[in-house]
Amino acid sequence: MAAEAVKESEAVVKPKAERQANCLACNKLIKKLKRYYRDGKFYCSKRCWRAFIDKSKLEEKK
């Protein structure tokens, strides 16, 4: 009985998380050679990362 319960819990598999394909700031396609990773997210450059941070700070103030 206990072995069956273990098998059922193993059968439930989490779906894979989709890979981020576009920059969060400019929505450009992120290429493997040129990508900027910060805080669990990918951006196409440091400038786009900075723009995304600035934009989110402005939204928080409003």
C-alpha positions in Angstrom: 0.0 0.0 0.0 2.7 2.5 0.9 4.7 1.6 -2.2 1.7 2.5 -4.4 1.3 5.9 -2.7 5.0 6.6 -3.4 4.6 5.7 -7.1 1.6 7.9 -7.5 3.4 10.9 -6.0 6.4 10.2 -8.3 4.0 10.1 -11.3 3.0 13.7 -10.7 5.7 15.6 -12.6 6.0 19.4 -12.7 5.9 20.9 -16.2 9.1 22.4 -17.3 9.4 26.2 -17.0 9.5 27.9 -20.4 12.8 29.6 -21.3 12.6 33.4 -21.6 13.2 34.3 -25.2 12.7 38.0 -25.3 14.2 40.9 -23.4 11.9 42.3 -20.7 12.7 46.0 -21.6 12.8 46.1 -25.4 11.2 42.8 -26.3 14.1 41.9 -28.6 15.0 38.3 -29.1 17.8 37.2 -26.7 20.7 35.5 -28.4 22.8 33.0 -26.6 26.0 35.0 -27.1 24.6 38.3 -26.1 22.5 38.1 -22.9 22.6 39.8 -19.6 21.3 37.9 -16.5 20.2 39.6 -13.4 17.9 38.5 -10.6 16.6 35.4 -12.4 15.7 37.3 -15.6 17.5 37.8 -19.0 18.0 41.1 -20.8 19.7 41.8 -24.1 22.1 44.3 -22.6 23.0 46.1 -19.4 21.3 49.2 -20.8 18.0 47.3 -21.1 18.4 46.0 -17.6 18.9 49.5 -16.3 15.9 50.8 -18.2 13.7 48.0 -16.8 14.8 48.8 -13.3 14.2 52.5 -13.8 10.7 51.9 -15.3 9.7 49.6 -12.4 10.8 52.2 -9.9 8.7 54.8 -11.5 5.6 52.5 -11.5 6.2 51.8 -7.8 6.1 55.5 -7.0 2.8 56.0 -8.7 
